[in-house]
Amino acid sequence: MSGIERVFREGGLHQVVELLAVPARSGLYLTRGRIRRLAGEMGLRPGIQGRARMLENLFREAGLEGRAVELLDRLDGEAAAMIGRCREWSRACPPARGAWKEWVSRARQLRRHLREAKRAARRLQSSSS
């Protein structure tokens, strides 16, 4: 079982945001500015801390507002965009292709688990309605 899969299956919110905050583990690089923009696009407040804490606040706010699926969808979009950037960087610098291939692999795996999390969040929303 990979680290991403283990976190999504066995971890809690804290472990998921810690994973998302470490680009080498998740294949996704979210700056504090990008986290703030994501929050702003959703009308939520991430707070002013480190990236992991900001993400945790964003997840909590989204959950309280019944918008966890939307947040997961936006993070999935961020991962898809990261894959595109890594492919561009691979074409621009062929000697680094191997490193970017690993990032793409992790980002793809992250996207699979984000989609599973979205399905689970939808089920929770429909069962609580």
Secondary structure, DSSP 8 states (H G I E B T S, - for coil): --HHHHHHHH--HHHHHHHHT-HHHHS----HHHHHHHHHHHT----SS-HHHHHHHHHHHHHHTT-HHHHHHHHHHHHHHHHHHHHHHHHH-GGGHHHHHHHHHHHHHHHHHHHHHHHHHHHHHHHH-
